[in-house]
Amino acid sequence: MKIIYQFKERIKEDPEYIRKAQELTLNESKPKAGLKGTFGLLGSDEWWSNLNNGLIPQKEISGIITKVYLTGQDNTEKFNTIDIKTDDGNIYTEGTYTNKNSENHYYKPGAKVTIKYAFDPLKKPKPDGETDYSKIVIEIAISQNQGHPQNA
């Protein structure tokens, strides 16, 4: 398995992204927008420490890519979405992420993929009052085998 995406690398590459996310968390005039900051500001040392210590809820899925395709209205890419079938038969749909565009070719039907997520509480709760979360892709690892021909 090859790690092709790490959130830590993304925020190093795009400091403006993390600055805006942190700014929104701290903006008291927008009480329903952004993250609560329960575990520290997204991407801060405190946040990473809480992630590494297991205080931030996390989940990992692993399975085989069954489909690679384009969603949305932006036709700037060949594909941006995958379907993953896990060992228990569930199908998950996820966006494609890489830290290097040259690694997009790893996304192909038949490839094994593992995705790690963190769940950071949002300021705005669900309609029933329960906490809602932002699902943040922390890491993606993918097999380097050939899989099946891509149907993007």
Steps between C-alpha positions, in 0.01 A plus 500: 500500500624845409389811688384743232326757720568642843300790642814621675671544162195672350494769762875556457442546127199728548544708817219732384250211529585435863518872581143549369371194689656622825374853443143371456527298822604812688238727337233552767283699257440172310370269774370240253792489257816295530645273764446539875868465582422238764836331444696813412518692176506272197858417409651656813750314720223455759268352236766255374581399856132431569477299177810294580376439856165372372294783651361601159254239372651304211400230254681293242347327200675254276384326186526463126433783256208390285446816297694815410296788355432871469237676710400863512493764231872568472644313203860588578592144595443150365367385838458623855296228672536132587270229629657263752360158593609390848539140616161517671336591168435868572555754221657835584532794263797730552680778319847438366790669675873496430782721615660462154297513177740243356349241737142525372562188289486283813122549507371212290243225536645200680748699707484459878457825691504599866363838610541646849254767616478737794168646616519855630184654655331777303359812665157437351325193645277261306129590486433266795758685712763225482859594422583503130853431379729594217646180351865575425704262287827461691677242285449284193711195420450303182642182348744538219368202304351542156136435592260489206482744209380835622143594413519867576 
